[in-house]
Amino acid sequence: MGKVFQKVKREQAITHKIMSAIRSKDTKMEIVLRKELWHRGLRYRKNYKKLPGKPDIVFLRTKIAIFIDGDFWHGHNWAIRNYGSQAEEMKRYSPFWQNKIKRNIERDLDQTISLRDDGWIVLRYWESDIKDNLLRIADEIEDLYLRKIGVRLWKRKL
């Protein structure tokens, strides 16, 4: 017979310690994507402070800004957990986390609009998408980069 688990409320201090240990830059998925782009010969700036939102990867020459958004912090956790909607997922969080995640989503939109208004191409990827589709995402970024610098792409062999 399977084990029965009881839901136990975690102490706030423990939750704080766990959440504060989560990195805001140089996450595993950022590093994985950056390494793939570097191996393809693409050179970039990372966590570029002169742009709104400090994009994770920036190609200055082509004005491409890339953000790798954490699924939990930026409101995509519901899709991973197979809930019907973000609202359904948010019901499971305390008001503090609901407000924090909603504000992150709003800030993401504001930063994207600001960058696009300044002529930047903004790409946003979920960390789970990078985990599942690294090569497809790297191909997409590389193709966009090469088109922007005017290099003619040859058909790729599949």
C-alpha positions, 0 to 999 in steps of 0.5 A: 500500500502507498504512503500517505503524506500529510500536508504540513505548513512549512515555517516562514523562516525555512521558506525564506531560506530556500527561496533566497538561495535561488539564483537570479543570474547564471542559472543552470539553463542560462549557462546551458544556452550560453554555452551552446551559443558560444560553441556556435561562435556567437559572442554576447554580453551577459546580464547587461546592466545598461538595458531595462531588466538586465537581459540574460544575453545581449547581442549589441551589434544586432540589438537582440535581448534574450531573457530566460524566465524561471517558470515559478518566478515568472508565472509559468509553473501552472503549465509544467504542473498541468493545471488548467490555468495560471489562475488555478495555480495562483490559488495555491500560493499565499497572497505574498507569492501571488503578488510577487509573481503578478508583479514579475509578469507585469515588469516583464511586459514593461521591460519588453515594451520599453526595449522594443520601443528602443528598437530591440528584438526581445526574445523570452524563453521559459527555463523548461523550454530550454531544458526540453528544446535547447538545440531548437532555441539555439537554432532560432537565436542563431538564425535571427542573429545571422539574418540581422548581420546580413549573413545568408543562411544555407539550408540546414540538413535535418 
